[in-house]
Structure formats: structure tokens, C-alpha cells
Amino acid sequence: MPETQEAIIGEGFKIELKLTAAMAALASMALIAPETIDISSVVKVMGGGGLTRAVAKDFAFGGQAAVQAYSKHLVQGDITFQCFYTNGQESFGTDTVDLYTFLRELAKYTTTDLPLQFVFSPAGGATGDMQYTSSATKSFITGLTDPIGDAAAAGFIMITFTMSTPDLTEAVVA
């Protein structure tokens, strides 16, 4: 079978986080203004996601085939980002945001809901590329690991954060 000429190489991913005015209003966030930050330079892996549909299967006495019931609803799976930990040495945006500190403060904040919208483009985000955007009002951090590493390996120290969103909107970058 011939190889496809249209395959996209994973190194071109563009991943952005949208920081809102509500986040900028919090002193602990140390933000001056809302902005979109590109975190592609520290994201190593983006995984999970996908759509699933609930299917119930059961058997009746004397039946050889399962009786199945399909839900009409699709559920967007959680998306996990694994990132290099930079110990505050790499910052993003005009407010010089340290990614780990920002994510930790946002995850700990519980006074009101503070959604964190993310946008990713598997091909890099140039005009004509596909782009996927999470919900602006219902995208939340559901998990955050502290920096982890292995003394027996020469690898980099990593952080991981997981986002939950009810949907991803697909569009073409204009």
C-alpha cells in the first residue's frame, strides 16, 4: 500500500491557552490583561480526548446475541497535556506567565468557576489549517501533577495537566 502524502508530522502542533479578564482580576494570577498565550514550546504530549458513545449490552435467557441500546449522546473525553517544567525560567505572553505557577493557582482557585479555554491546531495554526477550540465557559482543569522526574534517568522534569470540556469546535484558521 502506498504511503500518504498528506500526513501531518506531530512536531507542528500549536497549543494556546486563553487567559481571561476574570483571571487578570485575581492578584494571585499576577496578570495585567487578558491574552492568548502559545505554550507549544513546552508541550511534549497532548493526549486523550476523542468522542465516546454509551452502549448498553445485555443478554436475554435463550438469546445468543446481545441486546444493545445506543445513546444518542457523544461525550468528549478529557484531554491531557504533558509539559516540560521550566522552574519559572520560561515565561509566556506579555505578562511573563510561568505555566506551572499559573496552572496551580487556577486549579486551587475555588471562589467562582474560572474556565480555561484552549485552542490547538495539529498542523501548526497557519491559514487553512484545522483548529479545535474548547468551550469558553465549561473548560476546566481537572488534574495537575506536581513536577515529576526520575533520578535514574537523564530525562526532563515534567508536569501534566488534564482539561475537561464538553465539546471541541472545529474550524479552519482564517
C-alpha positions as CSV (number, residue, x, y, z in Angstrom):
1,M,0.0,0.0,0.0
2,P,1.4,3.4,-0.9
3,E,2.3,6.0,1.8
4,T,0.1,9.0,2.1
5,Q,1.5,12.3,1.0
6,E,-0.9,14.3,3.2
7,A,0.1,13.0,6.7
8,I,0.9,15.7,9.3
9,I,4.0,15.5,11.4
10,G,3.3,15.9,15.2
11,E,6.1,18.5,15.7
12,G,4.0,21.2,14.2
13,F,1.3,21.3,16.9
14,K,0.2,24.7,18.1
15,I,-1.4,24.9,21.5
16,E,-2.7,28.1,23.1
17,L,-4.4,29.0,26.3
18,K,-6.9,31.9,26.5
19,L,-6.4,33.9,29.7
20,T,-9.5,35.9,30.6
21,A,-10.2,39.3,32.2
22,A,-11.6,37.3,35.3
23,M,-8.2,35.7,35.7
24,A,-6.4,39.0,35.3
25,A,-8.5,40.4,38.1
26,L,-7.1,38.0,40.6
27,A,-3.9,39.1,42.4
28,S,-2.6,35.6,42.7
29,M,-2.5,35.2,38.9
30,A,-0.2,38.2,38.5
31,L,-1.7,39.0,35.1
32,I,-2.2,42.5,33.8
33,A,-4.6,41.9,30.9
34,P,-6.4,39.0,29.2
35,E,-4.4,37.4,26.4
36,T,-3.8,34.2,24.5
37,I,-0.5,32.5,25.2
38,D,1.2,30.0,22.9
39,I,2.5,27.1,25.1
40,S,3.7,24.9,22.1
41,S,7.3,25.3,23.1
42,V,6.9,23.3,26.3
43,V,4.1,20.8,25.5
44,K,5.6,17.4,24.8
45,V,2.4,15.3,24.6
46,M,-1.2,16.1,24.1
47,G,-3.4,13.0,24.5
48,G,-6.8,11.7,25.3
49,G,-9.9,13.4,24.1
50,G,-11.9,11.7,21.4
51,L,-15.7,11.0,21.4
52,T,-17.4,8.1,23.0
53,R,-21.0,6.9,22.9
54,A,-22.6,4.9,25.7
55,V,-23.7,1.5,24.6
56,A,-25.6,-0.9,26.9
57,K,-25.3,-4.6,26.0
58,D,-27.2,-7.4,27.8
59,F,-28.4,-10.9,27.1
60,A,-31.9,-12.4,27.5
61,F,-32.4,-16.0,28.5
62,G,-32.1,-18.2,25.5
63,G,-30.6,-15.4,23.4
64,Q,-27.3,-15.9,21.5
65,A,-26.8,-12.3,20.6
66,A,-26.6,-9.3,22.9
67,V,-29.5,-6.8,23.0
68,Q,-27.9,-3.4,22.5
69,A,-29.1,0.1,23.3
70,Y,-27.1,3.1,21.9
71,S,-27.2,6.5,23.5
72,K,-27.7,9.4,21.0
73,H,-25.2,11.5,23.0
74,L,-21.5,11.7,22.4
75,V,-19.1,12.5,25.3
76,Q,-15.9,14.4,24.7
77,G,-13.1,12.7,26.6
78,D,-10.7,14.6,28.9
79,I,-7.5,15.9,27.2
80,T,-4.1,15.7,29.0
81,F,-1.1,17.8,28.3
82,Q,2.4,16.8,29.4
83,C,4.8,19.7,29.5
84,F,8.4,20.4,30.4
85,Y,8.8,22.0,33.8
86,T,10.9,25.1,33.4
87,N,11.2,26.2,37.1
88,G,10.0,29.7,36.2
89,Q,12.8,30.2,33.7
90,E,10.5,30.3,30.7
91,S,7.5,32.6,30.6
92,F,4.7,33.3,28.1
93,G,2.8,36.3,26.9
94,T,3.2,39.9,27.8
95,D,2.6,39.2,31.5
96,T,5.5,36.7,31.5
97,V,3.3,33.9,32.8
98,D,5.1,30.9,34.4
99,L,2.9,28.0,33.2
100,Y,3.1,25.8,36.2
101,T,2.5,28.6,38.7
102,F,-0.4,29.8,36.7
103,L,-2.0,26.3,36.3
104,R,-1.5,25.6,40.0
105,E,-3.1,28.9,41.1
106,L,-6.0,28.4,38.7
107,A,-6.6,24.8,39.8
108,K,-6.6,25.9,43.5
109,Y,-9.0,28.8,42.9
110,T,-12.5,27.8,44.0
111,T,-14.4,31.0,44.7
112,T,-16.0,31.0,41.3
113,D,-15.8,29.0,38.2
114,L,-12.8,30.1,36.1
115,P,-12.8,28.2,32.8
116,L,-9.6,27.9,30.9
117,Q,-10.2,27.7,27.1
118,F,-7.6,26.0,25.0
119,V,-7.1,26.0,21.2
120,F,-5.0,23.6,19.3
121,S,-4.0,23.1,15.6
122,P,-2.4,19.8,14.8
123,A,-0.7,21.2,11.6
124,G,0.6,24.4,13.2
125,G,-2.1,27.0,13.0
126,A,-1.3,28.6,9.7
127,T,-4.1,29.9,7.4
128,G,-6.0,27.0,6.0
129,D,-5.1,24.6,8.9
130,M,-7.7,22.9,11.0
131,Q,-8.1,24.3,14.5
132,Y,-10.0,22.9,17.5
133,T,-11.3,25.2,20.3
134,S,-12.7,24.1,23.7
135,S,-15.7,25.6,25.3
136,A,-15.1,29.2,26.6
137,T,-17.4,28.6,29.6
138,K,-17.1,25.0,30.5
139,S,-13.4,24.0,30.1
140,F,-11.8,23.3,33.4
141,I,-8.5,21.9,34.8
142,T,-9.5,18.5,36.4
143,G,-6.0,17.4,37.3
144,L,-2.5,18.8,37.8
145,T,0.6,16.9,38.8
146,D,3.5,18.5,40.7
147,P,6.8,18.4,38.8
148,I,7.9,14.8,38.5
149,G,11.2,13.3,37.4
150,D,13.4,10.2,37.8
151,A,16.8,10.2,39.4
152,A,17.8,7.1,37.4
153,A,17.1,8.8,34.1
154,A,18.6,11.7,32.3
155,G,15.1,12.9,31.2
156,F,13.5,16.2,31.8
157,I,11.2,17.1,34.7
158,M,7.6,17.1,33.6
159,I,4.2,18.4,34.7
160,T,0.9,17.1,33.5
161,F,-2.5,18.8,33.5
162,T,-5.8,17.5,32.4
163,M,-8.7,19.5,30.9
164,S,-12.4,18.6,30.7
165,T,-14.5,20.3,28.1
166,P,-18.0,19.3,26.8
167,D,-17.0,19.9,23.2
168,L,-14.4,21.0,20.7
169,T,-15.4,23.3,17.9
170,E,-13.7,22.6,14.6
171,A,-12.8,25.4,12.3
172,V,-10.3,26.4,9.6
173,V,-7.8,29.0,10.5
174,A,-8.6,32.2,8.6
